[in-house]
Amino acid sequence: ESGVIPYAKMGYWDAAYAVKNTDVLALFRITPQPGVDPVEAAAAVAGESSTATWTVVWTDLLTACDRYRAKAYRVDPVPNTTDQYFAFIAYECDLFEEGSLANLTASIIGNVFGFKAVSALRLEDMRIPHSYLKTFQGPATGVIVERERLNKYGIPLLGATVKPKLGLSGKNYGRVVYEGLKGGLDFLKDDENINSQPFMRWRERFLYCMEGINRASAATGETKGSYLNITAGTMEEVYKRAEYAKTVGSIVVMIDLVMGYTAIQSAAIWARDNDLILHLHRAGNSTYARQKNHGINFRVICKWMRMCGVDHIHAGTVVGKLEGDPLMI
């Protein structure tokens, strides 16, 4: 077409590019459309996730475009496939706002997954440079701090989820928490879709859960806990529930991945400021992580969530009803 210039010829492909320590690196699995050269597909992904449009424009001369262009610098065939390739792409760190996962993802995954040059695209891994990583708060605690708060050392921490996850009254929900903790669990947790429904409002659940926790702790002589889900429709409501959880004595709260990256970062900052452990349920993750040729590898989601500041994340399992890759877990 008139005026259309291949991305590989606009500076988005450079096989001789020397990767810098300050570059953000992304590994994509690309499936080019029939007839599209893999190098051109990789360059197109690099271009559309950084500075490019479909042709050269005069406003390119107003900035140092060569510096800000992402560089696809390596393309390798995926073993045991005929139409998939690994594309290695480097991004100048200055392309991204400091401490903003929303901005990072707006570039890396914001537009390219609907791009015509590829029939499928999957973000397999990322390397975040220290200079950019340090602009995020990261997790406030680690497993050592959690063991200190539970006073449990040298053995695995054993937890479970309350079932049925929907329909229980607050009193019966608290009873399940008590029975589970008294029976030997270190903690229980709310499920992803327990928020504040007509059959059990959040305040009622928090009170009965804490009653069950305190009774089980008294009966066993051990520190116990339950992850109270504070996910809500607005951040104002999230903060209200978090404050109440803290007031009634909880040491850990929980949020869902479907809250969104900015909300997760905000909740993590609150948890750090208020000395509460923050658990993240990966609700919605499989909509983009399950397919092996399109979407986002769960490994990348885990990295992003650590940058946001959650202390631990629901990782799935290698047994049971849900899909799980033993190597990934």
N, C-alpha and C positions, 0 to 999 in steps of 0.2 A: 504494500500500500504506500501511496505517496507520503513522504515525510516520516514514515515509521523507520526507526533505526534499531537494529538488534542490540539488546542490552549488553551482550558481550563486547560490542564495539563502542559502547558508551563509557567504559571504564569500570564496569561492575564484575569483570572477570580479569584476574591477574594471577597466572600460575606461578609467577616469580615473587609474589607478595611475601614479605618477611613479617610474620606475626609478631606483634609487640606484646609485652607483658600487660599493658594497659588496655588491650583490646577485649571487647566482649566477643566470645566465640560461640557460634551456634552450629550444631550438627543437625541437618535436615535429611530425612529420607524422602526423595522426590520420585514421583512417577510421571515422567513427561508425557504429554499428549502424543499420539502417534504422529511421527514426522518431525517432532521437535527435538533438536539436539540436546543431550543432557547438559552440556556446558552452557548453552543458551538458557535452558530452564533454570539452572543454578544461578546464573547471572540475573535472570528475571526476578527470582526470589530475593536476591541481594538488593537489587534496585528498588523493588516495590516495598521492601521493608526498611529502606533508608530514604534516599533523596529523589528517586526517579519518577518520571512519568513516561508516557509512551514515545516521547521524542525529546530532542534537545530544545530548550527554550532560552530566550535571550537573558532571562533573569538568572540563569546559571552563572553568568559572568559577574553577578553582584556578590558572590561569596566564593569561598575556597572549596568548590564542589569536589575536587579530587580528594581532599582530606575527609570530607563527610560522606563520600560514597562508601557503602559497604562493599567488601571485596570477597567474591567467591574465588577461592584459591586452590581448591582441590575437589575433584569428583571421582569417586570410586564406585564400581558396580557392587551392589549388595550381593553377597554370596548366595547361591542357590535360587536366584531370581533372574528373570530375563529382561525386565523392564523397570527395575528400581535402582536408584543410585544414592549414595551418601554424598551430600554436598556440604563442604566446610566453608563457613562464611564468617568473616571478621568485621566487627563494627567498631568504629571510633567511639571511645567512652563518652565523649562530649555530646553524642547524639541523644543521651538519655538524661532526664532530670534526676538529680540526686535524691535517693530515698523514696522514690515513687515507683512501686511495682506497676501501677496503672499505666504510667508512661512507658516503662520498659516493654510491657506486653502490647501496648498499642502499636509499637513498631514491629516487634518480633513476630507477633501472631495476628496483628490487627487487620491486615488487608490481604495478605498473601494466600490465605487458604481458599479464597474464592477466585484465584488467578487462573486465567484461561490456559496459560502455558503448561500447567500441570493438571493431571487428572486426579492426583492424590498427593498429599503432603503431610509429613509427620515431623514434629520437632522432637528429636531423640535425646539431645543432651545440650547443656550449655556450660561454658566456663566463664564465671564472673570474676573479673580482676579484683584484687584486694582494695584498690583505690575506690572502686565503686561499691563493693560489698560493705565497706565500712561506713557508708552513708545510710545504711539501714540499721535498725536497732538489734535485730537478731533475737534469738530466744533469751528470756530473762533468767531462766533456770535450766538445769540439765538433770540427768537421771540421778546425780549425786544429791542434789538439793531435794528432789522428790523422795529419795530414800531417807534422807534426814527427817523430812516431815512425817513420813510414815513409820520411821524408826525400823526399817526393814533392810537388812544387809545380807549379802551372800546367797540369796535365793531369788528366783524370778518373782516379779510382782504379778499377782493373779487377779484378773478382772473379768467382768461379764456385763452384758446389757440386759436391762429389765425387759421382760416379755410377759404378756403381749405388749407391744410397744404403743398401741393405741387402745383406748377404751377403759382402762383402769381408773377408778376414783383415786383421789389423792391419798386417802387412808390406806387403800389396798396397795397402792404404789409404794408407799412408805413401808408397808409390811414386807413386800418383796425385797426391798433394800435391806431391811433388818435381817430377814432370813438368810439372804445371800452372804452378807458380811459376817453374821454369827456362824454360818456354816464353813467359813474359811477363806472367803474372798478378801482381797485387800481393798478393792474398790468395785463399785458398779457405775454404770453410766446411763444417761438418757439416750434414747435413740434420736436419729437426725430429725424426725418429724414430730417429736414431742416439743411443743412450744407453749401454747396457751389456748387449748380448745375447750368447748363448752363442757365436756365431761370432766375436765381437770384443768383449772387455771394455774398459771405458773406459780403464783404466790403460795397456793395450797400445796403444790408439789414440793416446793422448796422446804416448807415447814415440816411436812411429813417425812421427807427424805432426811433432813437433819435430825429429826427425832429418831428415825431408824438408825442413822449413823451413830448418834450418841449412845443409844441403848446397846448397840452391838459392840461399841468400844468398851463400854462399862462391863459387858458380859464376858468379853474375851481378854480384856487388859491390853488390847492392841489399838494402835491408831488406824482408823478406817476413813474411807472417803467415798464420795459419789460425784461424778461429773454432772453439774447442773447446766442444762442447755439454756443459754441466754439469748439464742437467736430470735430475732423479732423483725417486724416490718420496717422499723426505722431505727437509726442509731440512738435517738433519744430514748426509745423503749429498751434497747439493748443495755444502755448505761443504767437505766432504772432497775432492770433485773439484776445486773451485775452488782450494783450497790446493795441491793437487798440480799443477794447471796452472801456478800461479804459480811453484812450486818448479822445474819443468822449463824455465821461461823464457818461457812464453807472455805476450804483452802484451794479449790479448783473449780473453774467454770469451763464451759464448752461452747463452741460456735460451729456453724456449718460452712463448708466451702462455698455453698451457693449464696452466701451473704455478699460475696464480691471482694476483690482484692483491697480496695480502699477501706471498706468496713472492717476487714480482717486486720489490716494494719492499725486502724484506730482502736479496735478492741484489744490488740496486743499492747499498745501503748498504755491503755487504761490498766491492764492486768499487771504490767511492770510497775506502774506508779502505785498500785494498791497491793502489791506483793501477793498476787494470786497466780497459781499455775493455770495456763491456758491450753486446753486440748482442742484440736480441730478434727471434726468429722468430715471425711472427704465426699460428702453427699454431692452427687452430680458428676463426680470425677470420670466415671466410665462412659459418659456421653462423648468424651473426646480421647480417653486413654485406652479403651479396650481394643479398638481396631488397630492392627499392627502396621497398616500402611497409610493411615490418615489420622491426624489429631495431635495429641501431645503425650509423650511418655510420662508416666507417673513419677519417674525420677526427677523430671524437671519441675513438676508441681511441688514435690517435696522440697526442692531447693528454694523455690519461690516462697513457700510457706515459712521456711526457716528465716529467710530474709525479712519476711513480714514480722516475725517475732513470736510465732506459736511455739510452745514448749514441746509438744509432741502431736503426731498426726495419726489418724486411723489408717492403718496400712493394708487392711484386708487379711486374707488367710489363704493357706494352700489347701485347706480342706473345707468341707461344708458346701452350702448352696451357691455361693458366689464365685465368679471367675477370679483366679489368682495365679500369678506366675511365681513359682518358688524362687527363681533367680532374682526377680525384681524385689520380692519381699525380703 
